[in-house]
Amino acid sequence: MTTTTPRTAILGEPEPPQPSRTHPRRHPARVVAAALCVLLGGGLVGGAALTTWAEHRAANRPLPADAAYRKAASLWRAAPVDSLLPPVLTGPSAGPGGADRTWTRIALAPDAECPTALAADWQNLLAATGCTRVLRATYTDATRSFLITVGMVFTPADARTMTSLEGRIPAPPAYGFTDAQRAAWAVSVPAEAPVVVYSVSAFADGRPGDGPRPAEDLMKKEATGAAAQAGLGHEARAVADRIGHGLAFLAAPPAAPAPPAAPASPAARATPAAPATPAAPTPEPTR
């Protein structure tokens, strides 16, 4: 059996040389190029973030009143129909004696050209404003005793021309029932949009009315007749008001609330208030 004698260190024998680990020297041009890449990349990211922020701010900035008014003229095609003519309307305290009311949409007409949807007297009235489109729907109350036609006539006119229509608008046409059944009617011209909002009410059983009368006349306490006693004036006025309010909200939505103030930092909350310095005592008067 053979054994291998381990190698022993010999005094004075030098250690084998260790490999050097010197780092290669970077070329100055490469350092400059890398720095430029970092700066350009940061600039692109920052520019994109700034552009996104600016676009978001511009999209949420309210339009000037005149621009918003002109834009509202296209709501008939830009807004969903259910936001203009909701499937259900509610009227707290809208009926006679403050009774609550609810109306359900039972008919919806396709948007129509003005000569098709409006009578001759309305077309003559709107000759000065122009007429773009007419939207119409028919509602019924919770008991299905009444029918209420509601319509919106969109025009390209300015606010001053639209205001000149007030007090000159005749009884509107019906939709969903005949003109002979009309009992009460109401109109309004919202300040936020170049639109005439109208409504006209009738009995659902088809009985003819005494001629269409302004809703305000039938809402008076001394008003007589079946239409007044049934509250058809209240029905027409309340439905027109709710459709008009919804249109005004779409034309000029309220401004977004300001963000809440940032909470104080933990260090500021933890720092107690400095105690008040006690007042110096008043010296006794010398006797």
Contacts in CASP RR format, 6 or more apart in sequence:
PFRMAT RR
TARGET T0000
AUTHOR 0000-0000-0000
METHOD contacts of the structure
MODEL  1
MTTTTPRTAILGEPEPPQPSRTHPRRHPARVVAAALCVLLGGGLVGGAAL
TTWAEHRAANRPLPADAAYRKAASLWRAAPVDSLLPPVLTGPSAGPGGAD
RTWTRIALAPDAECPTALAADWQNLLAATGCTRVLRATYTDATRSFLITV
GMVFTPADARTMTSLEGRIPAPPAYGFTDAQRAAWAVSVPAEAPVVVYSV
SAFADGRPGDGPRPAEDLMKKEATGAAAQAGLGHEARAVADRIGHGLAFL
AAPPAAPAPPAAPASPAARATPAAPATPAAPTPEPTR
60 256 0 8 1.000
62 68 0 8 1.000
62 255 0 8 1.000
63 71 0 8 1.000
65 252 0 8 1.000
66 159 0 8 1.000
68 192 0 8 1.000
68 251 0 8 1.000
68 252 0 8 1.000
69 158 0 8 1.000
69 159 0 8 1.000
69 192 0 8 1.000
69 193 0 8 1.000
69 194 0 8 1.000
69 251 0 8 1.000
71 251 0 8 1.000
72 192 0 8 1.000
72 193 0 8 1.000
72 194 0 8 1.000
72 195 0 8 1.000
72 247 0 8 1.000
72 250 0 8 1.000
72 251 0 8 1.000
72 252 0 8 1.000
73 132 0 8 1.000
73 154 0 8 1.000
73 155 0 8 1.000
73 156 0 8 1.000
73 193 0 8 1.000
73 194 0 8 1.000
73 195 0 8 1.000
75 84 0 8 1.000
75 154 0 8 1.000
75 193 0 8 1.000
75 195 0 8 1.000
75 247 0 8 1.000
75 250 0 8 1.000
75 251 0 8 1.000
76 84 0 8 1.000
76 111 0 8 1.000
76 132 0 8 1.000
76 133 0 8 1.000
76 135 0 8 1.000
76 152 0 8 1.000
76 154 0 8 1.000
77 111 0 8 1.000
77 133 0 8 1.000
79 250 0 8 1.000
81 108 0 8 1.000
81 135 0 8 1.000
83 246 0 8 1.000
83 250 0 8 1.000
84 135 0 8 1.000
84 152 0 8 1.000
84 243 0 8 1.000
84 246 0 8 1.000
84 247 0 8 1.000
84 250 0 8 1.000
85 105 0 8 1.000
85 108 0 8 1.000
85 135 0 8 1.000
85 137 0 8 1.000
85 150 0 8 1.000
85 151 0 8 1.000
85 152 0 8 1.000
85 243 0 8 1.000
86 105 0 8 1.000
87 104 0 8 1.000
87 105 0 8 1.000
88 102 0 8 1.000
88 103 0 8 1.000
88 104 0 8 1.000
88 105 0 8 1.000
89 102 0 8 1.000
89 103 0 8 1.000
89 105 0 8 1.000
89 139 0 8 1.000
89 239 0 8 1.000
89 242 0 8 1.000
89 243 0 8 1.000
90 100 0 8 1.000
90 101 0 8 1.000
90 102 0 8 1.000
90 103 0 8 1.000
90 242 0 8 1.000
91 100 0 8 1.000
91 101 0 8 1.000
91 102 0 8 1.000
91 103 0 8 1.000
91 238 0 8 1.000
91 242 0 8 1.000
92 100 0 8 1.000
93 99 0 8 1.000
93 100 0 8 1.000
94 100 0 8 1.000
94 101 0 8 1.000
94 234 0 8 1.000
94 238 0 8 1.000
95 101 0 8 1.000
95 231 0 8 1.000
95 234 0 8 1.000
95 235 0 8 1.000
95 238 0 8 1.000
96 231 0 8 1.000
96 234 0 8 1.000
101 141 0 8 1.000
101 142 0 8 1.000
101 234 0 8 1.000
101 235 0 8 1.000
101 238 0 8 1.000
102 141 0 8 1.000
102 142 0 8 1.000
103 139 0 8 1.000
103 140 0 8 1.000
103 141 0 8 1.000
103 142 0 8 1.000
103 148 0 8 1.000
103 235 0 8 1.000
103 239 0 8 1.000
104 139 0 8 1.000
104 140 0 8 1.000
104 142 0 8 1.000
105 137 0 8 1.000
105 138 0 8 1.000
105 139 0 8 1.000
106 138 0 8 1.000
106 139 0 8 1.000
106 140 0 8 1.000
107 137 0 8 1.000
107 138 0 8 1.000
107 175 0 8 1.000
107 176 0 8 1.000
108 136 0 8 1.000
108 137 0 8 1.000
108 138 0 8 1.000
109 117 0 8 1.000
109 135 0 8 1.000
109 136 0 8 1.000
109 137 0 8 1.000
109 175 0 8 1.000
111 133 0 8 1.000
111 134 0 8 1.000
111 135 0 8 1.000
112 133 0 8 1.000
112 134 0 8 1.000
112 136 0 8 1.000
113 133 0 8 1.000
113 134 0 8 1.000
114 123 0 8 1.000
114 126 0 8 1.000
114 130 0 8 1.000
114 131 0 8 1.000
114 132 0 8 1.000
114 133 0 8 1.000
114 134 0 8 1.000
114 153 0 8 1.000
115 123 0 8 1.000
116 134 0 8 1.000
117 134 0 8 1.000
117 136 0 8 1.000
117 173 0 8 1.000
117 175 0 8 1.000
118 126 0 8 1.000
118 131 0 8 1.000
118 134 0 8 1.000
118 153 0 8 1.000
118 173 0 8 1.000
119 173 0 8 1.000
121 170 0 8 1.000
122 153 0 8 1.000
122 169 0 8 1.000
122 170 0 8 1.000
122 172 0 8 1.000
122 173 0 8 1.000
123 131 0 8 1.000
125 165 0 8 1.000
125 168 0 8 1.000
125 169 0 8 1.000
125 170 0 8 1.000
126 153 0 8 1.000
126 155 0 8 1.000
126 196 0 8 1.000
128 157 0 8 1.000
128 161 0 8 1.000
128 164 0 8 1.000
129 155 0 8 1.000
129 156 0 8 1.000
129 157 0 8 1.000
129 161 0 8 1.000
129 162 0 8 1.000
129 165 0 8 1.000
129 194 0 8 1.000
130 155 0 8 1.000
130 156 0 8 1.000
130 157 0 8 1.000
131 153 0 8 1.000
131 154 0 8 1.000
131 155 0 8 1.000
132 154 0 8 1.000
132 155 0 8 1.000
132 156 0 8 1.000
133 153 0 8 1.000
133 154 0 8 1.000
134 151 0 8 1.000
134 152 0 8 1.000
134 153 0 8 1.000
134 154 0 8 1.000
135 151 0 8 1.000
135 152 0 8 1.000
135 154 0 8 1.000
136 149 0 8 1.000
136 150 0 8 1.000
136 151 0 8 1.000
136 152 0 8 1.000
136 175 0 8 1.000
137 149 0 8 1.000
137 150 0 8 1.000
137 151 0 8 1.000
137 175 0 8 1.000
138 147 0 8 1.000
138 148 0 8 1.000
138 149 0 8 1.000
138 150 0 8 1.000
138 175 0 8 1.000
138 176 0 8 1.000
138 177 0 8 1.000
139 147 0 8 1.000
139 148 0 8 1.000
139 150 0 8 1.000
139 239 0 8 1.000
140 146 0 8 1.000
140 147 0 8 1.000
140 148 0 8 1.000
140 204 0 8 1.000
141 148 0 8 1.000
141 235 0 8 1.000
144 204 0 8 1.000
145 203 0 8 1.000
145 204 0 8 1.000
145 205 0 8 1.000
145 230 0 8 1.000
146 201 0 8 1.000
146 202 0 8 1.000
146 203 0 8 1.000
146 204 0 8 1.000
146 230 0 8 1.000
146 232 0 8 1.000
146 235 0 8 1.000
147 176 0 8 1.000
147 177 0 8 1.000
147 181 0 8 1.000
147 201 0 8 1.000
147 202 0 8 1.000
147 203 0 8 1.000
147 204 0 8 1.000
148 199 0 8 1.000
148 200 0 8 1.000
148 201 0 8 1.000
148 202 0 8 1.000
148 235 0 8 1.000
148 236 0 8 1.000
148 239 0 8 1.000
149 172 0 8 1.000
149 173 0 8 1.000
149 174 0 8 1.000
149 175 0 8 1.000
149 176 0 8 1.000
149 177 0 8 1.000
149 199 0 8 1.000
149 200 0 8 1.000
149 201 0 8 1.000
149 202 0 8 1.000
150 197 0 8 1.000
150 198 0 8 1.000
150 199 0 8 1.000
150 239 0 8 1.000
150 240 0 8 1.000
150 243 0 8 1.000
151 172 0 8 1.000
151 175 0 8 1.000
151 197 0 8 1.000
151 198 0 8 1.000
151 199 0 8 1.000
151 243 0 8 1.000
152 195 0 8 1.000
152 196 0 8 1.000
152 197 0 8 1.000
152 198 0 8 1.000
152 243 0 8 1.000
152 247 0 8 1.000
153 195 0 8 1.000
153 196 0 8 1.000
153 198 0 8 1.000
154 194 0 8 1.000
154 195 0 8 1.000
155 162 0 8 1.000
155 194 0 8 1.000
155 195 0 8 1.000
155 196 0 8 1.000
156 194 0 8 1.000
157 194 0 8 1.000
158 194 0 8 1.000
159 191 0 8 1.000
159 194 0 8 1.000
162 189 0 8 1.000
162 194 0 8 1.000
162 196 0 8 1.000
163 189 0 8 1.000
165 189 0 8 1.000
165 196 0 8 1.000
166 189 0 8 1.000
169 187 0 8 1.000
169 196 0 8 1.000
169 198 0 8 1.000
171 182 0 8 1.000
171 185 0 8 1.000
171 200 0 8 1.000
171 212 0 8 1.000
172 185 0 8 1.000
172 187 0 8 1.000
172 198 0 8 1.000
172 199 0 8 1.000
172 200 0 8 1.000
173 179 0 8 1.000
173 200 0 8 1.000
174 181 0 8 1.000
174 182 0 8 1.000
174 200 0 8 1.000
174 202 0 8 1.000
177 202 0 8 1.000
177 206 0 8 1.000
179 212 0 8 1.000
180 208 0 8 1.000
180 209 0 8 1.000
181 202 0 8 1.000
181 203 0 8 1.000
181 206 0 8 1.000
181 207 0 8 1.000
181 208 0 8 1.000
181 209 0 8 1.000
182 200 0 8 1.000
182 201 0 8 1.000
182 202 0 8 1.000
182 209 0 8 1.000
182 211 0 8 1.000
182 212 0 8 1.000
183 200 0 8 1.000
183 201 0 8 1.000
183 202 0 8 1.000
183 203 0 8 1.000
183 209 0 8 1.000
183 210 0 8 1.000
183 211 0 8 1.000
183 212 0 8 1.000
183 213 0 8 1.000
183 218 0 8 1.000
183 227 0 8 1.000
183 232 0 8 1.000
183 233 0 8 1.000
183 236 0 8 1.000
184 200 0 8 1.000
184 201 0 8 1.000
184 212 0 8 1.000
184 213 0 8 1.000
184 214 0 8 1.000
184 215 0 8 1.000
184 218 0 8 1.000
184 227 0 8 1.000
184 232 0 8 1.000
184 233 0 8 1.000
184 235 0 8 1.000
184 236 0 8 1.000
184 237 0 8 1.000
185 198 0 8 1.000
185 199 0 8 1.000
185 200 0 8 1.000
185 201 0 8 1.000
185 212 0 8 1.000
185 213 0 8 1.000
185 214 0 8 1.000
185 215 0 8 1.000
185 236 0 8 1.000
186 198 0 8 1.000
186 199 0 8 1.000
186 200 0 8 1.000
186 214 0 8 1.000
186 215 0 8 1.000
186 216 0 8 1.000
186 233 0 8 1.000
186 236 0 8 1.000
186 237 0 8 1.000
186 239 0 8 1.000
186 240 0 8 1.000
186 241 0 8 1.000
187 196 0 8 1.000
187 197 0 8 1.000
187 198 0 8 1.000
187 199 0 8 1.000
187 240 0 8 1.000
188 196 0 8 1.000
188 197 0 8 1.000
188 198 0 8 1.000
188 240 0 8 1.000
188 241 0 8 1.000
188 244 0 8 1.000
189 195 0 8 1.000
189 196 0 8 1.000
189 197 0 8 1.000
190 197 0 8 1.000
190 244 0 8 1.000
190 247 0 8 1.000
190 248 0 8 1.000
190 251 0 8 1.000
191 248 0 8 1.000
192 247 0 8 1.000
192 248 0 8 1.000
192 251 0 8 1.000
192 252 0 8 1.000
193 247 0 8 1.000
193 248 0 8 1.000
193 251 0 8 1.000
195 247 0 8 1.000
197 240 0 8 1.000
197 243 0 8 1.000
197 244 0 8 1.000
197 247 0 8 1.000
198 240 0 8 1.000
199 215 0 8 1.000
199 236 0 8 1.000
199 237 0 8 1.000
199 239 0 8 1.000
199 240 0 8 1.000
199 243 0 8 1.000
200 212 0 8 1.000
200 236 0 8 1.000
201 215 0 8 1.000
201 227 0 8 1.000
201 232 0 8 1.000
201 233 0 8 1.000
201 235 0 8 1.000
201 236 0 8 1.000
201 239 0 8 1.000
202 209 0 8 1.000
202 232 0 8 1.000
203 209 0 8 1.000
203 226 0 8 1.000
203 227 0 8 1.000
203 230 0 8 1.000
203 232 0 8 1.000
209 227 0 8 1.000
210 225 0 8 1.000
210 227 0 8 1.000
213 227 0 8 1.000
215 232 0 8 1.000
215 233 0 8 1.000
215 234 0 8 1.000
215 236 0 8 1.000
215 237 0 8 1.000
215 240 0 8 1.000
216 233 0 8 1.000
216 237 0 8 1.000
217 223 0 8 1.000
218 227 0 8 1.000
218 228 0 8 1.000
218 231 0 8 1.000
218 232 0 8 1.000
218 233 0 8 1.000
218 234 0 8 1.000
219 228 0 8 1.000
219 231 0 8 1.000
219 233 0 8 1.000
219 234 0 8 1.000
219 237 0 8 1.000
220 228 0 8 1.000
227 233 0 8 1.000
END
